[in-house]
C-alpha cells in the first residue's frame, strides 16, 4: 500500500511539472527575462537598421526600423521615415492590432524588404509597435 501511495505522489509531481512547463513554454535567452505566456523565443533578434541601410540590403532581407509613419499613400501603403530617409511600407489591416498611430508617434516596424528591379523598394510589415 505504501508503494502505491509513493508512486501516486511521484506521478502527481511529474504531471504537475509537465503542466507547469507547458504553461510557460518557449526559450528564454536571458535568465533575468521572464518566460512569455504562450511560449516562443525570447532573446536576441534583429539589430535596429536605418531606412538608408535597409534599402541597401538584399531582396527578402528582414529589417527592424524605428521612426514615424508620416503619410497614408493608398490602400495599405504608407510612407515611413527616419532620420536617414523614407520608404514605402505595406501594412495589412491585421498588423495594426488595434493600435492608433499618428505621424507624431514613433513606431518600430519589423518586416521584409521587397526590392524591385525597376521602381522603388518597399517593406512588407510583419509587426508594428508603438514606442512608449
Secondary structure, DSSP 8 states (H G I E B T S, - for coil): -HHHHHHHHHHHHHHHHHHHHHHH-SEESSTTS---TT--EES-----B-HHHHTTS-TT-EEEEEEEEEEEEETTEEEEEETTEEEEEE--HHHHTT----TTS-EEEEEEEE--SSS--EEEEEEEEE--
